[in-house]
Amino acid sequence: MAAAEDLARDLVFVDLETTGGSLSFDRITEIGIVRLRAGGELEEWSSLVNPGRHIPDGIAAFNGITDEMVAAAPRFAQIARTVRDKLEGALFVAHNARFDYSFLRSEMRQAELGFSAPVLCTVKLSRRLFPEHVHHNLDSVMQRNGLVCDARHRALGDARVIRDFWMRLRGELPEPELARAVEGAIGAHKLPAQLPADLADELPEAPGAYRLFAADDALLYVGRSDSLRTGICGRLSADHADADGRRLAEEVRRIDWMETAGPLGALLLQARWIKAGKPPRNRRAKQGGEAHTLRAGARIGAVPIAGLDRADLMECFGLFHSEKDALRALMEIARARELCLKVLGLEAGEGSCFAHQMGKCKGACMGKEAAALHDMRVRLALASLKLKAWPFRGRIALRERPPWGGAPEFGPAADLHVIDRWVYVGTARTEEELAALAARESDADFDADIYRILVRYLAKHPRADWIELRAAAPNSVSLD
């Protein structure tokens, strides 16, 4: 469909309020629809919806919708046909549109009704039209455009604001410019023909990790993205530039995914899935070998990381894909710092080492350099590779909020990643899950990939939000 046609067709501006951000567990509590017909006529409709479950206190405080307000409201199944009729044949327009569209499709599916529509996200549209601005949430859009809302965070009030933003664009921008921006914002996400035709509609814009499976349900690849929809569609694009990408797109027969609050959760989940499934198309899984480190002792040696006591890790240097890689790195450091290869166990034979004969060893192998001094120089040479000490007293939960700041109408409100001395225990989203992870015995081995992920994250987030999990009664842990 040409973008110019989109400007001339019926538009439905939609906003939802929900009990939370999970399609698996949460439900709609209110829906607001403003339909702008091609001839200019406006129609408005809204309804509270009984979600059949408790509305969390935080969300009730955010939008003002309480359990008491929805107690007598219809269930979504009772109004599903009305909603579908209100939306039918129009361009679906919403702010963070994939959230609203995905929830509506999920509710329609549970009501045993089908629904599909082209989708325009006004966040994407605002970014395309006004790239000079950093923020494109609805409050920022309202402020920049002088828009007002008499019922902010209520479905019909927010739907009206989205309509007002559209009308402002129609009135102020040349039609060709707006048409091009609409065309780019709608996009054309196409998946391989062997996958379900409506799968692209199911994929959320949220961060997360995903798995691609072959015809025999064998795991092919594990990926992650800040937008699952963009990441998966990009990975499986029919016009992929490289041959490996095209072969992967031809082989995939099934996709599953899990949303996360942010990129840290996606990285942790991806690493866990790769370690468990060893997908052949992931570089990390194909590298093979057993992760090694350089361990200090009577002499520096390359040892497997698996099985090392966590206390021993504080006397280790570097993370390497194999013993061969570890010894090669030690050899390069020794040569650069004029360390003795014989003392390090990297060279055999009688007498002095070869480097000493070439004037590139200070003679530790011949007693010319004191053993204690050589050992000190070895440790100084390796200092930059020393594994970092765990910076907390014990097990913690790192709180990760969504990039939009944790507004409950989009995605998970927060993920709590439970970490114990660099070992990833699991992720919680409820107090019950957090209590279980706080009490769980962690017998997992140190994982080099998890360590790297966490070190990078903590370096970039020196004020990371975290909770100390003490060895107390499970009900002593809180999400607050």
BAZA-901410 format. One line per field, with one value per residue (C-alpha): residue number from 0; chain; x, y, z. Coordinates in nm, 2 decimals, always signed. Layout:
<rs>
num c(NUM / ...)
chaine c(A / ...)
u c(X / ...)
v c(Y / ...)
w c(Z / ...)
</rs>
This chain:
<rs>
num c(0 / 1 / 2 / 3 / 4 / 5 / 6 / 7 / 8 / 9 / 10 / 11 / 12 / 13 / 14 / 15 / 16 / 17 / 18 / 19 / 20 / 21 / 22 / 23 / 24 / 25 / 26 / 27 / 28 / 29 / 30 / 31 / 32 / 33 / 34 / 35 / 36 / 37 / 38 / 39 / 40 / 41 / 42 / 43 / 44 / 45 / 46 / 47 / 48 / 49 / 50 / 51 / 52 / 53 / 54 / 55 / 56 / 57 / 58 / 59 / 60 / 61 / 62 / 63 / 64 / 65 / 66 / 67 / 68 / 69 / 70 / 71 / 72 / 73 / 74 / 75 / 76 / 77 / 78 / 79 / 80 / 81 / 82 / 83 / 84 / 85 / 86 / 87 / 88 / 89 / 90 / 91 / 92 / 93 / 94 / 95 / 96 / 97 / 98 / 99 / 100 / 101 / 102 / 103 / 104 / 105 / 106 / 107 / 108 / 109 / 110 / 111 / 112 / 113 / 114 / 115 / 116 / 117 / 118 / 119 / 120 / 121 / 122 / 123 / 124 / 125 / 126 / 127 / 128 / 129 / 130 / 131 / 132 / 133 / 134 / 135 / 136 / 137 / 138 / 139 / 140 / 141 / 142 / 143 / 144 / 145 / 146 / 147 / 148 / 149 / 150 / 151 / 152 / 153 / 154 / 155 / 156 / 157 / 158 / 159 / 160 / 161 / 162 / 163 / 164 / 165 / 166 / 167 / 168 / 169 / 170 / 171 / 172 / 173 / 174 / 175 / 176 / 177 / 178 / 179 / 180 / 181 / 182 / 183 / 184 / 185 / 186 / 187 / 188 / 189 / 190 / 191 / 192 / 193 / 194 / 195 / 196 / 197 / 198 / 199 / 200 / 201 / 202 / 203 / 204 / 205 / 206 / 207 / 208 / 209 / 210 / 211 / 212 / 213 / 214 / 215 / 216 / 217 / 218 / 219 / 220 / 221 / 222 / 223 / 224 / 225 / 226 / 227 / 228 / 229 / 230 / 231 / 232 / 233 / 234 / 235 / 236 / 237 / 238 / 239 / 240 / 241 / 242 / 243 / 244 / 245 / 246 / 247 / 248 / 249 / 250 / 251 / 252 / 253 / 254 / 255 / 256 / 257 / 258 / 259 / 260 / 261 / 262 / 263 / 264 / 265 / 266 / 267 / 268 / 269 / 270 / 271 / 272 / 273 / 274 / 275 / 276 / 277 / 278 / 279 / 280 / 281 / 282 / 283 / 284 / 285 / 286 / 287 / 288 / 289 / 290 / 291 / 292 / 293 / 294 / 295 / 296 / 297 / 298 / 299 / 300 / 301 / 302 / 303 / 304 / 305 / 306 / 307 / 308 / 309 / 310 / 311 / 312 / 313 / 314 / 315 / 316 / 317 / 318 / 319 / 320 / 321 / 322 / 323 / 324 / 325 / 326 / 327 / 328 / 329 / 330 / 331 / 332 / 333 / 334 / 335 / 336 / 337 / 338 / 339 / 340 / 341 / 342 / 343 / 344 / 345 / 346 / 347 / 348 / 349 / 350 / 351 / 352 / 353 / 354 / 355 / 356 / 357 / 358 / 359 / 360 / 361 / 362 / 363 / 364 / 365 / 366 / 367 / 368 / 369 / 370 / 371 / 372 / 373 / 374 / 375 / 376 / 377 / 378 / 379 / 380 / 381 / 382 / 383 / 384 / 385 / 386 / 387 / 388 / 389 / 390 / 391 / 392 / 393 / 394 / 395 / 396 / 397 / 398 / 399 / 400 / 401 / 402 / 403 / 404 / 405 / 406 / 407 / 408 / 409 / 410 / 411 / 412 / 413 / 414 / 415 / 416 / 417 / 418 / 419 / 420 / 421 / 422 / 423 / 424 / 425 / 426 / 427 / 428 / 429 / 430 / 431 / 432 / 433 / 434 / 435 / 436 / 437 / 438 / 439 / 440 / 441 / 442 / 443 / 444 / 445 / 446 / 447 / 448 / 449 / 450 / 451 / 452 / 453 / 454 / 455 / 456 / 457 / 458 / 459 / 460 / 461 / 462 / 463 / 464 / 465 / 466 / 467 / 468 / 469 / 470 / 471 / 472 / 473 / 474 / 475 / 476 / 477 / 478 / 479)
chaine c(A / A / A / A / A / A / A / A / A / A / A / A / A / A / A / A / A / A / A / A / A / A / A / A / A / A / A / A / A / A / A / A / A / A / A / A / A / A / A / A / A / A / A / A / A / A / A / A / A / A / A / A / A / A / A / A / A / A / A / A / A / A / A / A / A / A / A / A / A / A / A / A / A / A / A / A / A / A / A / A / A / A / A / A / A / A / A / A / A / A / A / A / A / A / A / A / A / A / A / A / A / A / A / A / A / A / A / A / A / A / A / A / A / A / A / A / A / A / A / A / A / A / A / A / A / A / A / A / A / A / A / A / A / A / A / A / A / A / A / A / A / A / A / A / A / A / A / A / A / A / A / A / A / A / A / A / A / A / A / A / A / A / A / A / A / A / A / A / A / A / A / A / A / A / A / A / A / A / A / A / A / A / A / A / A / A / A / A / A / A / A / A / A / A / A / A / A / A / A / A / A / A / A / A / A / A / A / A / A / A / A / A / A / A / A / A / A / A / A / A / A / A / A / A / A / A / A / A / A / A / A / A / A / A / A / A / A / A / A / A / A / A / A / A / A / A / A / A / A / A / A / A / A / A / A / A / A / A / A / A / A / A / A / A / A / A / A / A / A / A / A / A / A / A / A / A / A / A / A / A / A / A / A / A / A / A / A / A / A / A / A / A / A / A / A / A / A / A / A / A / A / A / A / A / A / A / A / A / A / A / A / A / A / A / A / A / A / A / A / A / A / A / A / A / A / A / A / A / A / A / A / A / A / A / A / A / A / A / A / A / A / A / A / A / A / A / A / A / A / A / A / A / A / A / A / A / A / A / A / A / A / A / A / A / A / A / A / A / A / A / A / A / A / A / A / A / A / A / A / A / A / A / A / A / A / A / A / A / A / A / A / A / A / A / A / A / A / A / A / A / A / A / A / A / A / A / A / A / A / A / A / A / A / A / A / A / A / A / A / A / A / A / A / A / A / A / A / A / A / A / A / A / A / A / A / A / A / A / A / A / A / A / A / A / A / A / A / A / A / A / A / A / A / A / A / A / A / A / A / A / A / A / A / A / A / A / A / A / A / A / A / A / A / A / A / A / A / A / A / A)
u c(+0.00 / +0.14 / +0.20 / -0.01 / -0.31 / -0.25 / -0.30 / -0.63 / -0.78 / -0.97 / -0.74 / -0.81 / -0.62 / -0.60 / -0.48 / -0.51 / -0.46 / -0.36 / -0.27 / +0.09 / +0.32 / +0.32 / +0.11 / +0.11 / -0.03 / -0.17 / -0.51 / -0.67 / -0.85 / -0.96 / -0.97 / -1.02 / -1.07 / -1.10 / -1.18 / -1.11 / -1.29 / -1.15 / -1.43 / -1.33 / -1.59 / -1.48 / -1.62 / -1.52 / -1.57 / -1.43 / -1.50 / -1.36 / -1.28 / -1.29 / -0.95 / -1.05 / -0.74 / -0.61 / -0.49 / -0.15 / -0.14 / +0.14 / -0.06 / -0.38 / -0.19 / -0.05 / -0.38 / -0.64 / -0.82 / -0.89 / -1.04 / -1.36 / -1.40 / -1.38 / -1.58 / -1.90 / -1.73 / -1.76 / -1.50 / -1.31 / -1.47 / -1.81 / -1.70 / -1.45 / -1.68 / -1.77 / -1.40 / -1.31 / -1.59 / -1.46 / -1.11 / -1.19 / -1.05 / -0.85 / -0.48 / -0.41 / -0.23 / -0.09 / +0.20 / +0.44 / +0.19 / +0.33 / +0.23 / -0.14 / -0.16 / -0.01 / -0.24 / -0.54 / -0.45 / -0.38 / -0.73 / -0.89 / -0.73 / -0.85 / -1.20 / -1.16 / -1.16 / -0.90 / -0.77 / -0.50 / -0.42 / -0.14 / +0.02 / +0.16 / +0.36 / +0.36 / +0.68 / +0.86 / +0.68 / +0.80 / +1.16 / +1.16 / +1.01 / +1.20 / +1.53 / +1.68 / +1.48 / +1.59 / +1.26 / +0.95 / +0.72 / +0.37 / +0.44 / +0.73 / +0.53 / +0.25 / +0.48 / +0.66 / +0.33 / +0.12 / -0.12 / -0.34 / -0.51 / -0.79 / -0.75 / -0.38 / -0.31 / -0.68 / -0.74 / -0.97 / -0.78 / -0.45 / -0.62 / -0.75 / -0.40 / -0.26 / -0.53 / -0.45 / -0.08 / -0.17 / -0.39 / -0.11 / +0.12 / -0.14 / -0.18 / +0.19 / +0.38 / +0.38 / +0.19 / +0.48 / +0.71 / +0.45 / +0.37 / +0.74 / +0.77 / +0.45 / +0.58 / +0.91 / +0.74 / +0.50 / +0.79 / +0.77 / +0.88 / +0.87 / +0.96 / +1.05 / +0.75 / +0.76 / +0.68 / +0.32 / +0.20 / +0.09 / +0.41 / +0.55 / +0.24 / +0.30 / +0.66 / +0.69 / +0.90 / +1.04 / +1.39 / +1.45 / +1.61 / +1.49 / +1.56 / +1.54 / +1.46 / +1.49 / +1.23 / +1.33 / +1.30 / +1.68 / +1.80 / +1.98 / +2.05 / +2.00 / +1.99 / +1.89 / +1.77 / +1.66 / +1.35 / +1.26 / +1.05 / +1.32 / +1.60 / +1.42 / +1.29 / +1.63 / +1.80 / +1.56 / +1.54 / +1.50 / +1.76 / +2.02 / +2.36 / +2.56 / +2.52 / +2.51 / +2.22 / +2.03 / +2.08 / +1.96 / +1.64 / +1.58 / +1.63 / +1.42 / +1.08 / +0.99 / +1.07 / +1.02 / +1.12 / +1.11 / +1.07 / +1.30 / +1.29 / +1.61 / +1.93 / +2.10 / +1.82 / +1.84 / +2.22 / +2.19 / +1.91 / +2.09 / +2.41 / +2.21 / +2.03 / +2.35 / +2.52 / +2.23 / +2.15 / +2.49 / +2.33 / +2.55 / +2.50 / +2.62 / +2.99 / +3.03 / +2.89 / +3.11 / +3.43 / +3.44 / +3.71 / +3.68 / +3.72 / +4.05 / +4.22 / +4.57 / +4.60 / +4.87 / +5.04 / +5.40 / +5.40 / +5.14 / +4.95 / +4.65 / +4.36 / +3.99 / +3.75 / +3.48 / +3.51 / +3.73 / +3.63 / +3.50 / +3.75 / +4.03 / +3.91 / +4.06 / +4.40 / +4.32 / +4.41 / +4.22 / +3.94 / +4.03 / +3.84 / +4.09 / +4.41 / +4.59 / +4.47 / +4.56 / +4.92 / +4.96 / +4.86 / +5.10 / +5.38 / +5.32 / +5.32 / +5.64 / +5.82 / +5.70 / +5.81 / +6.13 / +5.99 / +6.16 / +5.97 / +6.15 / +6.04 / +5.69 / +5.69 / +5.66 / +6.00 / +6.18 / +6.54 / +6.86 / +7.05 / +6.93 / +6.62 / +6.66 / +6.55 / +6.83 / +7.08 / +6.94 / +6.96 / +6.58 / +6.54 / +6.68 / +6.81 / +6.56 / +6.63 / +7.00 / +6.95 / +7.06 / +6.72 / +6.57 / +6.26 / +6.06 / +6.14 / +6.05 / +5.72 / +5.64 / +5.71 / +5.49 / +5.20 / +5.25 / +5.25 / +4.93 / +4.76 / +4.54 / +4.39 / +4.32 / +3.96 / +3.76 / +3.66 / +3.28 / +3.20 / +2.91 / +2.90 / +2.69 / +2.40 / +2.22 / +1.93 / +2.02 / +1.70 / +1.66 / +1.38 / +1.25 / +1.42 / +1.11 / +1.15 / +0.92 / +0.58 / +0.36 / +0.17 / +0.47 / +0.65 / +0.77 / +0.78 / +1.12 / +1.34 / +1.54 / +1.85 / +1.98 / +2.36 / +2.58 / +2.96 / +2.93 / +2.71 / +2.36 / +2.10 / +1.79 / +1.55 / +1.24 / +0.94 / +0.74 / +0.82 / +0.75 / +1.00 / +1.26 / +1.22 / +1.26 / +1.58 / +1.72 / +1.69 / +1.80 / +2.13 / +2.36 / +2.57 / +2.63 / +2.99 / +3.15 / +3.06 / +3.30 / +3.03 / +2.81 / +3.12 / +3.20 / +2.84 / +2.81 / +3.16 / +3.07 / +2.73 / +2.86 / +3.13 / +2.87 / +2.62 / +2.83 / +2.50 / +2.32 / +2.00 / +2.05 / +1.91 / +2.12 / +1.96 / +2.05 / +2.01 / +1.69 / +1.33 / +1.21 / +0.93 / +1.20 / +1.28 / +1.09 / +1.05 / +1.03)
v c(+0.00 / +0.34 / +0.58 / +0.85 / +0.61 / +0.57 / +0.95 / +0.93 / +0.62 / +0.57 / +0.59 / +0.45 / +0.60 / +0.34 / +0.34 / +0.06 / +0.03 / -0.31 / -0.49 / -0.51 / -0.57 / -0.95 / -1.09 / -1.43 / -1.30 / -0.95 / -0.83 / -0.52 / -0.30 / -0.02 / +0.05 / +0.39 / +0.43 / +0.74 / +0.67 / +0.94 / +0.86 / +0.96 / +1.22 / +1.38 / +1.24 / +1.15 / +0.86 / +0.79 / +0.49 / +0.36 / +0.10 / -0.03 / -0.40 / -0.65 / -0.83 / -1.12 / -1.06 / -0.82 / -0.48 / -0.42 / -0.13 / +0.05 / +0.04 / +0.15 / +0.44 / +0.52 / +0.53 / +0.55 / +0.23 / +0.01 / -0.34 / -0.17 / +0.03 / -0.27 / -0.52 / -0.46 / -0.39 / -0.65 / -0.91 / -0.85 / -1.15 / -0.98 / -0.67 / -0.83 / -0.82 / -0.45 / -0.37 / -0.55 / -0.36 / -0.03 / -0.11 / -0.30 / -0.16 / +0.12 / +0.20 / +0.12 / +0.42 / +0.42 / +0.54 / +0.25 / +0.08 / -0.28 / -0.29 / -0.20 / -0.40 / -0.71 / -0.70 / -0.66 / -0.95 / -1.16 / -1.07 / -1.13 / -1.47 / -1.57 / -1.46 / -1.69 / -1.40 / -1.30 / -0.95 / -0.80 / -0.44 / -0.23 / -0.05 / +0.30 / +0.38 / +0.75 / +0.71 / +0.59 / +0.86 / +1.14 / +1.01 / +1.01 / +1.36 / +1.52 / +1.34 / +1.64 / +1.56 / +1.30 / +1.21 / +1.09 / +0.97 / +1.10 / +1.36 / +1.50 / +1.50 / +1.69 / +1.95 / +2.02 / +2.05 / +2.24 / +1.95 / +1.90 / +1.60 / +1.61 / +1.24 / +1.15 / +0.77 / +0.69 / +0.51 / +0.76 / +1.06 / +0.93 / +0.82 / +1.17 / +1.31 / +1.08 / +1.20 / +1.56 / +1.50 / +1.35 / +1.65 / +1.88 / +1.69 / +1.70 / +2.07 / +2.17 / +1.94 / +1.91 / +1.59 / +1.43 / +1.47 / +1.32 / +1.04 / +0.94 / +0.94 / +0.73 / +0.48 / +0.45 / +0.42 / +0.14 / -0.05 / -0.38 / -0.66 / -0.98 / -1.32 / -1.63 / -1.78 / -2.11 / -1.93 / -1.84 / -1.54 / -1.34 / -1.41 / -1.07 / -0.92 / -1.13 / -1.02 / -0.74 / -0.43 / -0.50 / -0.62 / -0.99 / -1.31 / -1.55 / -1.90 / -2.02 / -2.39 / -2.62 / -2.86 / -3.13 / -2.88 / -2.87 / -2.54 / -2.34 / -2.00 / -1.79 / -1.42 / -1.11 / -0.76 / -0.43 / -0.49 / -0.85 / -0.77 / -0.57 / -0.82 / -1.13 / -0.98 / -0.84 / -1.18 / -1.36 / -1.10 / -1.26 / -1.02 / -1.09 / -0.98 / -1.29 / -1.65 / -1.78 / -1.55 / -1.66 / -2.03 / -1.97 / -1.80 / -2.10 / -2.35 / -2.20 / -2.35 / -2.23 / -1.92 / -1.86 / -1.57 / -1.41 / -1.05 / -0.88 / -0.54 / -0.43 / -0.53 / -0.69 / -0.94 / -1.02 / -1.08 / -1.30 / -1.50 / -1.54 / -1.66 / -1.92 / -2.05 / -2.07 / -2.27 / -2.50 / -2.56 / -2.51 / -2.39 / -2.45 / -2.11 / -1.91 / -1.82 / -1.88 / -2.23 / -2.31 / -2.20 / -2.52 / -2.60 / -2.55 / -2.20 / -2.15 / -1.90 / -1.83 / -1.93 / -1.81 / -2.06 / -2.20 / -2.10 / -1.95 / -2.22 / -2.25 / -2.42 / -2.49 / -2.25 / -2.52 / -2.67 / -2.40 / -2.29 / -1.93 / -1.82 / -1.94 / -1.71 / -1.42 / -1.56 / -1.60 / -1.38 / -1.36 / -1.56 / -1.76 / -1.99 / -2.28 / -2.39 / -2.31 / -1.95 / -1.91 / -2.03 / -1.83 / -1.51 / -1.59 / -1.65 / -1.31 / -1.13 / -1.31 / -1.21 / -0.85 / -0.82 / -1.02 / -1.29 / -1.63 / -1.89 / -2.17 / -2.05 / -2.01 / -2.37 / -2.26 / -2.40 / -2.73 / -2.83 / -2.79 / -2.46 / -2.11 / -2.04 / -1.94 / -1.58 / -1.54 / -1.64 / -1.37 / -1.11 / -1.10 / -1.26 / -1.12 / -1.46 / -1.60 / -1.94 / -1.90 / -1.75 / -1.40 / -1.26 / -1.34 / -1.57 / -1.33 / -1.04 / -1.25 / -1.35 / -0.99 / -0.89 / -1.18 / -1.05 / -0.69 / -0.80 / -0.99 / -0.73 / -0.59 / -0.94 / -1.01 / -1.13 / -0.87 / -0.93 / -0.96 / -0.60 / -0.69 / -0.87 / -1.16 / -1.25 / -0.95 / -0.87 / -0.62 / -0.43 / -0.34 / -0.12 / -0.08 / +0.19 / +0.41 / +0.44 / +0.17 / +0.30 / +0.01 / +0.02 / -0.10 / -0.43 / -0.58 / -0.32 / -0.44 / -0.75 / -0.85 / -1.05 / -1.25 / -1.28 / -1.46 / -1.39 / -1.35 / -1.66 / -1.58 / -1.76 / -1.64 / -1.35 / -1.25 / -1.03 / -1.10 / -1.10 / -1.47 / -1.54 / -1.32 / -1.50 / -1.83 / -1.72 / -1.56 / -1.89 / -2.12 / -2.30 / -2.20 / -2.49 / -2.35 / -2.31 / -1.98 / -1.88 / -1.66 / -1.51 / -1.42 / -1.27 / -1.05 / -0.94 / -0.84 / -0.67 / -0.45 / -0.37 / -0.26 / -0.06 / +0.13 / +0.16 / +0.26 / +0.35 / +0.03 / -0.03 / -0.34 / -0.52 / -0.72 / -1.06 / -1.17 / -1.53 / -1.44 / -1.57 / -1.56 / -1.31 / -1.06 / -0.98 / -0.71 / -0.56 / -0.21)
w c(+0.00 / -0.10 / +0.18 / +0.01 / +0.03 / +0.41 / +0.45 / +0.27 / +0.44 / +0.77 / +1.08 / +1.42 / +1.71 / +1.99 / +2.35 / +2.61 / +2.98 / +3.11 / +3.43 / +3.32 / +3.03 / +2.98 / +2.71 / +2.89 / +3.22 / +3.19 / +3.05 / +2.92 / +3.17 / +2.94 / +2.57 / +2.39 / +2.01 / +1.81 / +1.44 / +1.18 / +0.86 / +0.52 / +0.49 / +0.82 / +1.05 / +1.40 / +1.61 / +1.97 / +2.18 / +2.50 / +2.77 / +3.09 / +3.08 / +3.36 / +3.33 / +3.56 / +3.78 / +4.04 / +3.91 / +4.09 / +4.32 / +4.13 / +3.81 / +3.98 / +4.12 / +3.77 / +3.57 / +3.84 / +3.74 / +4.04 / +4.09 / +4.21 / +3.89 / +3.66 / +3.88 / +3.69 / +3.35 / +3.06 / +3.00 / +2.67 / +2.51 / +2.56 / +2.36 / +2.12 / +1.81 / +1.88 / +1.92 / +1.60 / +1.41 / +1.54 / +1.41 / +1.09 / +0.76 / +0.91 / +0.97 / +1.34 / +1.50 / +1.85 / +2.06 / +2.11 / +1.88 / +1.91 / +2.27 / +2.20 / +1.88 / +2.04 / +2.34 / +2.12 / +1.90 / +2.21 / +2.36 / +2.02 / +1.99 / +2.34 / +2.23 / +1.92 / +1.68 / +1.42 / +1.38 / +1.17 / +1.05 / +0.92 / +1.21 / +1.24 / +1.56 / +1.63 / +1.84 / +1.52 / +1.32 / +1.56 / +1.55 / +1.17 / +1.14 / +1.44 / +1.48 / +1.66 / +1.97 / +2.22 / +2.38 / +2.19 / +2.47 / +2.47 / +2.74 / +2.53 / +2.21 / +2.39 / +2.54 / +2.20 / +2.02 / +2.28 / +2.32 / +2.63 / +2.77 / +3.03 / +3.11 / +3.08 / +3.13 / +3.06 / +2.73 / +2.55 / +2.68 / +2.54 / +2.21 / +2.16 / +2.22 / +1.95 / +1.71 / +1.80 / +1.72 / +1.38 / +1.30 / +1.39 / +1.15 / +0.87 / +0.92 / +0.94 / +0.72 / +0.34 / +0.24 / +0.05 / +0.35 / +0.59 / +0.34 / +0.32 / +0.70 / +0.74 / +0.48 / +0.67 / +1.01 / +0.89 / +0.74 / +0.56 / +0.80 / +0.59 / +0.72 / +0.52 / +0.34 / +0.53 / +0.86 / +0.96 / +0.77 / +1.07 / +1.28 / +1.22 / +1.38 / +1.69 / +1.75 / +2.01 / +1.99 / +2.34 / +2.42 / +2.46 / +2.34 / +2.07 / +1.94 / +1.58 / +1.52 / +1.21 / +1.07 / +1.32 / +1.60 / +1.64 / +1.77 / +1.50 / +1.65 / +1.96 / +1.92 / +2.12 / +2.03 / +2.19 / +1.96 / +1.91 / +1.61 / +1.44 / +1.54 / +1.42 / +1.10 / +1.03 / +1.10 / +0.87 / +0.59 / +0.25 / +0.10 / +0.37 / +0.25 / +0.33 / +0.23 / +0.59 / +0.67 / +0.36 / +0.45 / +0.81 / +0.67 / +0.45 / +0.73 / +1.01 / +1.07 / +1.42 / +1.64 / +2.01 / +2.22 / +2.57 / +2.64 / +2.90 / +3.06 / +2.90 / +2.72 / +3.03 / +3.07 / +2.69 / +2.71 / +3.02 / +2.87 / +2.54 / +2.72 / +2.92 / +2.61 / +2.41 / +2.69 / +2.73 / +2.36 / +2.19 / +1.86 / +1.56 / +1.40 / +1.71 / +1.69 / +2.06 / +2.04 / +1.73 / +1.89 / +2.09 / +2.35 / +2.72 / +2.87 / +3.05 / +3.27 / +3.39 / +3.76 / +4.00 / +4.22 / +4.24 / +3.88 / +3.64 / +3.46 / +3.22 / +3.39 / +3.30 / +3.45 / +3.50 / +3.85 / +3.99 / +4.34 / +4.32 / +4.58 / +4.35 / +4.08 / +4.26 / +4.18 / +3.81 / +3.51 / +3.18 / +3.02 / +2.71 / +2.48 / +2.52 / +2.69 / +2.37 / +2.36 / +2.73 / +2.68 / +2.36 / +2.55 / +2.83 / +2.58 / +2.41 / +2.75 / +2.86 / +2.54 / +2.56 / +2.93 / +2.91 / +3.15 / +3.16 / +2.95 / +3.13 / +3.48 / +3.34 / +3.22 / +2.85 / +2.75 / +2.84 / +2.83 / +3.04 / +3.11 / +3.04 / +2.83 / +2.47 / +2.54 / +2.79 / +2.53 / +2.30 / +2.58 / +2.62 / +2.96 / +3.29 / +3.39 / +3.64 / +3.48 / +3.58 / +3.92 / +3.80 / +3.88 / +4.22 / +4.20 / +4.41 / +4.18 / +3.87 / +4.03 / +4.11 / +3.75 / +3.62 / +3.84 / +3.73 / +3.36 / +3.42 / +3.64 / +3.37 / +3.31 / +3.68 / +3.73 / +3.92 / +4.27 / +4.34 / +4.45 / +4.68 / +5.02 / +4.88 / +4.66 / +4.50 / +4.27 / +3.99 / +3.90 / +3.53 / +3.42 / +3.07 / +2.86 / +2.87 / +3.25 / +3.38 / +3.28 / +3.35 / +3.02 / +2.82 / +2.87 / +3.20 / +3.48 / +3.60 / +3.59 / +3.90 / +3.79 / +4.08 / +4.08 / +4.33 / +4.29 / +3.91 / +3.87 / +3.72 / +3.94 / +3.75 / +3.69 / +3.90 / +3.82 / +4.14 / +4.51 / +4.52 / +4.24 / +4.40 / +4.73 / +4.56 / +4.39 / +4.70 / +4.88 / +4.60 / +4.63 / +4.34 / +4.22 / +3.88 / +3.76 / +3.69 / +3.33 / +3.13 / +2.91 / +3.21 / +3.38 / +3.08 / +3.05 / +3.41 / +3.43 / +3.12 / +3.26 / +3.60 / +3.44 / +3.23 / +3.52 / +3.83 / +4.01 / +3.92 / +4.11 / +4.32 / +4.63 / +4.88 / +4.93 / +5.29 / +5.41 / +5.58 / +5.56 / +5.20 / +5.28 / +5.39 / +5.03 / +4.85 / +4.51 / +4.65)
</rs>
